[in-house]
Amino acid sequence: MNIGLDMMGGDFAPLEAARGIRLYLGEHSKTTTLVLFGDEALLTPLLAQENITGDIQIVHAAQVIGMHEHPTRALKEKQQSSIAVGFHYLATGKIDAFISAGNTGAMLVGAMFSIKVIEGVLRPTISTVIPKENGKTGLLLDVGLNADCKPENLNQFALLGSLYARYILGIGHPRVSLLNVGEEEGKGNILAQAAYPLLKANSQINFIGNTEGRDVFLDKADVTVCEGFTGNVVLKMAESVYDITHAKQIEHEFLDRFNFEYYGGTPVLGVSKPVIIGHGISKSNAFKNMIAVAAKMIETDLMSKMKASFTGTANA
């Protein structure tokens, strides 16, 4: 497999990206070719400095898209940037997945317009892994890509999230819930009330009904769906839990799992090839885990399974 990595994206690039590569190669014996996009004059001595050896290919990209640049304009004007060149390689089949902790907007625009969405998917979505109090993990989506949604969007998010939970998180028959202000059917705003019957009638998911905010970190559901406005509020609140407890030196195994580096980055679900977006402050452990997630998405052929689910050819 060929996994592409934007070496210039993120606050600590390219050093932490390189250290993440070293960690990944030290823990995985599988045959993986890492294709690194960035300034060759910086990357070549850096790899030597970090004693990184293996199946590595450097693709020179002279430009960098800054974290605060306008995504569409930057991709158009900086076609030799590490993100633009990376998406070109992904679109032309030279790599099987692409990872970056750089400009999130540019990554989303590139994902939607360079490699396109899966046929039948109305909108791609991004998710986050949620630590459960009993040691298990769950998935919450959308967490910011789609601030406003239609009921049909939430129904599709539920299917995309179920497939990710099954094949990447290893949850055999994931339970799906709708994040709401009450457990009873008929609760919530207009979106929740309209989405509920669609989810209930969807034979491709295991819908268990509504869950509330107090249930997010409990083992009541494996996949929780909501529109991106609510999901992003929950995500940022969860991140603050880690920040506060870390600052106060409160140590507990459960609280440690709120560290985003534990999971790496978030995949863009609903596009035709694996694209993973990392936090701008990602360090080595996050990069290592992003590469691992990309590898698992390729190994499980997740994108083909998603395509089959939306064309009606999925196996029962």
Backbone torsions as a table, in degrees:
resi	resn	phi	psi	omega
1	MET	NA	151.1	-179.8
2	ASN	-118.9	115.3	-178.4
3	ILE	-112.4	124.9	-179.8
4	GLY	-93.7	141.6	-178.3
5	LEU	-134.8	123.7	174.2
6	ASP	-74.6	110.3	-175.8
7	MET	-83.5	-11.1	-173.9
8	MET	-103.9	-3.7	-176.6
9	GLY	-92.1	134.5	178.0
10	GLY	113.8	158.5	-176.3
11	ASP	-67.1	-24.6	-174.9
12	PHE	-115.5	23.7	178.8
13	ALA	-80.9	151.1	-3.4
14	PRO	-93.4	0.2	-172.7
15	LEU	-61.0	-49.4	-176.5
16	GLU	-69.2	-31.6	175.4
17	ALA	-63.5	-42.7	178.6
18	ALA	-63.6	-42.3	178.9
19	ARG	-66.5	-32.2	174.9
20	GLY	-65.8	-38.7	176.0
21	ILE	-61.1	-44.4	179.8
22	ARG	-61.2	-42.3	178.1
23	LEU	-62.6	-44.6	-178.8
24	TYR	-62.7	-48.3	-178.2
25	LEU	-64.7	-28.9	179.1
26	GLY	-74.8	-20.2	-176.8
27	GLU	-106.9	-12.9	-175.5
28	HIS	-125.7	127.5	-179.2
29	SER	-97.9	-0.9	-178.2
30	LYS	-69.2	154.5	179.7
31	THR	-76.6	108.7	-179.8
32	THR	-134.3	127.2	173.1
33	THR	-95.6	122.9	178.0
34	LEU	-101.0	121.7	-179.9
35	VAL	-104.8	115.3	-171.7
36	LEU	-104.7	125.7	-178.1
37	PHE	-105.5	124.0	179.8
38	GLY	165.4	-169.0	-178.6
39	ASP	-72.5	109.9	-175.7
40	GLU	-59.5	-34.6	-178.9
41	ALA	-66.3	-26.4	176.3
42	LEU	-87.4	-39.4	-171.6
43	LEU	-74.7	-39.1	-176.1
44	THR	-59.8	-51.8	178.3
45	PRO	-69.3	-28.4	179.4
46	LEU	-65.6	-43.4	178.7
47	LEU	-62.9	-39.1	177.7
48	ALA	-66.5	-41.4	-179.9
49	GLN	-61.9	-37.6	-177.8
50	GLU	-90.7	6.1	178.5
51	ASN	56.0	45.0	-179.4
52	ILE	-95.9	118.1	176.8
53	THR	-128.6	161.0	-179.6
54	GLY	139.9	-164.0	-178.8
55	ASP	-83.3	85.2	-174.9
56	ILE	-119.4	135.8	175.8
57	GLN	-128.7	129.0	177.7
58	ILE	-101.3	128.7	175.3
59	VAL	-113.2	115.3	-174.9
60	HIS	-66.8	129.2	174.1
61	ALA	-132.9	112.9	-169.4
62	ALA	-78.3	-19.1	-174.3
63	GLN	-112.3	159.1	177.8
64	VAL	-131.2	133.8	173.7
65	ILE	-87.8	118.8	-179.0
66	GLY	-67.7	160.3	-175.9
67	MET	-65.3	-24.8	-175.0
68	HIS	-111.5	11.3	177.6
69	GLU	-76.4	152.7	177.3
70	HIS	-65.7	122.2	-170.8
71	PRO	-57.1	-52.6	-175.7
72	THR	-66.2	-44.2	-179.5
73	ARG	-64.6	-41.4	-178.2
74	ALA	-64.7	-43.0	179.1
75	LEU	-64.2	-35.1	-179.5
76	LYS	-73.2	-41.8	-174.8
77	GLU	-86.3	-24.3	-178.0
78	LYS	-115.3	68.5	-177.6
79	GLN	-74.3	-10.1	175.1
80	GLN	-103.1	17.0	176.4
81	SER	-77.1	160.4	-178.6
82	SER	-62.5	-34.2	178.7
83	ILE	-72.5	-46.6	-178.5
84	ALA	-63.1	-44.4	179.4
85	VAL	-66.0	-38.1	177.8
86	GLY	-60.8	-43.7	179.1
87	PHE	-69.1	-31.6	175.1
88	HIS	-63.0	-43.1	178.6
89	TYR	-65.0	-38.0	179.4
90	LEU	-68.2	-43.9	-178.1
91	ALA	-66.0	-31.0	-177.7
92	THR	-94.6	5.5	174.7
93	GLY	80.9	12.4	179.4
94	LYS	-79.3	-21.6	171.4
95	ILE	-131.7	159.3	-177.0
96	ASP	-100.8	-14.7	179.2
97	ALA	-156.3	156.3	-179.2
98	PHE	-136.2	135.0	-175.1
99	ILE	-126.0	139.9	173.3
100	SER	-155.7	144.3	171.0
101	ALA	-106.8	20.2	-178.8
102	GLY	-86.8	-152.1	-176.3
103	ASN	-54.8	112.2	-175.5
104	THR	-61.9	-42.7	180.0
105	GLY	-61.4	-41.8	178.8
106	ALA	-64.1	-37.8	177.8
107	MET	-65.5	-40.6	179.9
108	LEU	-69.1	-43.4	177.7
109	VAL	-62.6	-44.0	178.8
110	GLY	-62.0	-40.4	-179.2
111	ALA	-64.6	-40.1	-175.2
112	MET	-80.8	-27.5	-174.1
113	PHE	-111.6	-16.8	177.6
114	SER	-89.7	-41.5	-177.0
115	ILE	-115.8	-6.5	173.9
116	LYS	71.5	162.6	177.5
117	VAL	-87.2	159.9	175.2
118	ILE	-64.2	136.7	-179.4
119	GLU	-56.9	127.8	-179.4
120	GLY	100.9	-19.6	178.5
121	VAL	-81.1	124.7	-178.4
122	LEU	-74.5	-43.4	179.1
123	ARG	-146.3	135.4	171.1
124	PRO	-66.6	167.2	-179.8
125	THR	-143.0	159.9	172.0
126	ILE	-121.6	148.8	-174.2
127	SER	-128.5	171.9	170.8
128	THR	-137.4	146.5	176.1
129	VAL	-80.9	133.2	-177.6
130	ILE	-110.3	124.6	175.9
131	PRO	-74.7	132.8	177.7
132	LYS	-96.7	152.7	-174.9
133	GLU	-65.7	-19.2	-179.6
134	ASN	-95.4	9.6	178.0
135	GLY	98.6	-12.7	178.6
136	LYS	-81.7	176.6	177.8
137	THR	-126.8	153.0	175.6
138	GLY	-132.1	-178.8	-177.4
139	LEU	-130.7	135.7	176.3
140	LEU	-120.6	130.5	177.7
141	LEU	-155.8	145.1	3.2
142	ASP	-85.7	152.0	-179.3
143	VAL	-120.4	29.4	172.2
144	GLY	145.7	-16.2	-178.1
145	LEU	-72.8	-35.8	-176.1
146	ASN	-123.4	89.6	-177.0
147	ALA	-64.6	-35.4	176.5
148	ASP	-117.0	136.1	-176.5
149	CYS	-135.6	160.4	169.0
150	LYS	-100.8	161.1	179.1
151	PRO	-54.7	-37.4	-179.7
152	GLU	-62.7	-32.7	178.2
153	ASN	-64.2	-46.0	-179.6
154	LEU	-63.1	-36.6	178.3
155	ASN	-62.9	-41.1	178.4
156	GLN	-71.9	-37.4	177.0
157	PHE	-58.5	-38.5	-179.5
158	ALA	-61.7	-40.9	179.6
159	LEU	-70.6	-45.0	178.6
160	LEU	-61.1	-42.8	179.2
161	GLY	-66.2	-37.4	178.5
162	SER	-63.4	-42.4	179.8
163	LEU	-66.8	-40.2	177.6
164	TYR	-65.3	-43.6	179.9
165	ALA	-62.4	-37.7	-177.4
166	ARG	-71.6	-48.8	-170.6
167	TYR	-92.8	-23.9	-178.7
168	ILE	-104.0	-42.8	179.4
169	LEU	-87.4	-12.3	176.4
170	GLY	76.2	28.7	178.8
171	ILE	-95.6	115.1	-169.7
172	GLY	-60.6	-48.1	-176.9
173	HIS	-136.5	72.8	-169.5
174	PRO	-58.5	132.9	176.4
175	ARG	-82.7	131.6	-177.2
176	VAL	-111.0	133.0	175.6
177	SER	-128.1	160.8	174.9
178	LEU	-105.1	122.3	179.9
179	LEU	-69.8	125.7	-171.0
180	ASN	-149.0	178.3	180.0
181	VAL	-94.4	3.1	177.5
182	GLY	-165.8	159.2	-177.0
183	GLU	-81.7	-24.3	-173.4
184	GLU	-72.8	143.9	174.3
185	GLU	-62.2	136.8	-178.2
186	GLY	99.8	-7.9	178.1
187	LYS	-76.7	162.9	168.9
188	GLY	99.1	-175.0	178.8
189	ASN	-80.9	-175.7	-175.9
190	ILE	-60.4	-40.4	-179.8
191	LEU	-62.2	-49.0	-178.6
192	ALA	-63.5	-41.7	-179.5
193	GLN	-64.6	-34.9	179.9
194	ALA	-80.6	-29.9	-178.4
195	ALA	-75.9	-32.4	-174.9
196	TYR	-54.2	-52.7	-179.1
197	PRO	-63.8	-30.2	177.1
198	LEU	-66.6	-44.4	179.2
199	LEU	-65.6	-39.8	-179.4
200	LYS	-63.7	-33.9	-177.5
201	ALA	-89.0	-5.5	-176.0
202	ASN	-80.2	108.0	-176.9
203	SER	-75.1	-9.3	-178.7
204	GLN	-87.7	-6.3	-179.9
205	ILE	-126.9	163.7	177.8
206	ASN	-104.1	80.0	-174.9
207	PHE	-81.4	127.5	-177.2
208	ILE	-111.0	1.6	178.5
209	GLY	107.3	-159.5	-177.7
210	ASN	-83.2	147.0	165.5
211	THR	-128.4	157.8	-177.5
212	GLU	-105.0	172.5	-179.3
213	GLY	-56.8	-34.8	-179.8
214	ARG	-69.7	-11.3	-178.4
215	ASP	-94.5	-9.0	-171.4
216	VAL	-56.8	-40.6	-177.6
217	PHE	-97.8	7.3	175.1
218	LEU	-100.0	163.2	-175.9
219	ASP	-88.8	59.3	178.8
220	LYS	-99.2	-26.9	178.9
221	ALA	-146.5	156.3	177.7
222	ASP	-97.5	-30.7	178.9
223	VAL	-130.8	123.8	178.9
224	THR	-118.3	128.8	-176.4
225	VAL	-111.8	146.8	176.6
226	CYS	-164.7	172.2	175.0
227	GLU	-77.6	161.2	-170.4
228	GLY	-65.5	-24.6	178.8
229	PHE	-64.6	-52.3	179.2
230	THR	-65.0	-43.3	-177.8
231	GLY	-61.1	-38.5	-179.9
232	ASN	-70.0	-35.0	176.4
233	VAL	-62.5	-44.8	179.0
234	VAL	-63.0	-43.9	-179.5
235	LEU	-60.0	-49.0	-177.8
236	LYS	-66.2	-33.9	176.6
237	MET	-66.2	-41.0	178.1
238	ALA	-63.6	-39.7	177.9
239	GLU	-63.3	-36.4	-179.5
240	SER	-68.6	-29.8	176.7
241	VAL	-58.8	-46.0	179.4
242	TYR	-66.2	-44.6	-178.2
243	ASP	-59.7	-43.7	-177.9
244	ILE	-68.9	-48.2	-178.2
245	THR	-66.2	-35.2	177.9
246	HIS	-66.8	-42.2	-179.8
247	ALA	-65.1	-34.1	-179.8
248	LYS	-89.1	4.1	178.1
249	GLN	58.6	38.6	175.1
250	ILE	-91.0	114.4	-175.1
251	GLU	-106.6	128.5	175.0
252	HIS	-160.7	142.0	-177.3
253	GLU	-56.8	-40.6	-179.7
254	PHE	-65.0	-45.3	-178.7
255	LEU	-65.8	-33.7	178.3
256	ASP	-60.8	-28.4	-177.3
257	ARG	-76.3	-3.3	173.4
258	PHE	-82.3	-6.8	177.2
259	ASN	-70.6	120.1	-175.3
260	PHE	-59.9	-26.4	-178.3
261	GLU	-66.2	-20.9	178.9
262	TYR	-60.6	-30.1	-176.7
263	TYR	-109.6	-15.5	177.6
264	GLY	91.9	-98.5	-178.7
265	GLY	-141.0	-175.6	-179.1
266	THR	-112.1	132.5	176.2
267	PRO	-79.1	150.1	171.7
268	VAL	-86.8	109.3	-176.7
269	LEU	-92.3	133.2	180.0
270	GLY	111.3	-7.3	173.4
271	VAL	-97.2	164.3	-166.3
272	SER	-78.3	-13.5	179.3
273	LYS	-138.1	156.8	-178.0
274	PRO	-65.6	121.4	174.0
275	VAL	-128.6	126.0	-177.3
276	ILE	-123.5	129.3	-177.6
277	ILE	-108.9	126.9	179.2
278	GLY	-100.5	161.3	174.7
279	HIS	-65.9	145.4	-178.8
280	GLY	-60.9	-25.0	-179.9
281	ILE	-99.5	23.1	-179.4
282	SER	-60.0	138.2	173.4
283	LYS	-115.6	-167.3	-168.0
284	SER	-56.2	-43.7	-176.6
285	ASN	-64.4	-37.0	177.9
286	ALA	-65.2	-43.2	179.2
287	PHE	-64.1	-41.5	177.8
288	LYS	-57.6	-47.0	-177.4
289	ASN	-70.8	-31.0	175.3
290	MET	-64.9	-41.5	177.8
291	ILE	-63.8	-40.0	-179.5
292	ALA	-64.4	-41.0	178.0
293	VAL	-64.9	-43.4	178.5
294	ALA	-59.6	-43.7	179.8
295	ALA	-61.7	-40.8	-179.2
296	LYS	-68.6	-37.1	177.1
297	MET	-62.9	-37.8	177.9
298	ILE	-71.2	-46.0	-177.5
299	GLU	-61.1	-38.6	-178.3
300	THR	-85.3	-3.7	-177.9
301	ASP	53.9	44.4	-174.8
302	LEU	-59.7	-39.1	-175.7
303	MET	-64.8	-37.7	177.3
304	SER	-65.7	-36.9	178.3
305	LYS	-66.3	-38.0	177.0
306	MET	-67.2	-43.1	178.3
307	LYS	-59.7	-42.8	-179.2
308	ALA	-64.2	-36.2	-179.4
309	SER	-67.1	-27.7	-178.8
310	PHE	-95.2	-6.3	175.7
311	THR	-110.3	2.0	177.1
312	GLY	78.0	18.0	-178.6
313	THR	-109.6	10.3	-178.9
314	ALA	-69.8	144.5	176.1
315	ASN	-71.7	146.8	-179.5
316	ALA	-70.1	NA	NA
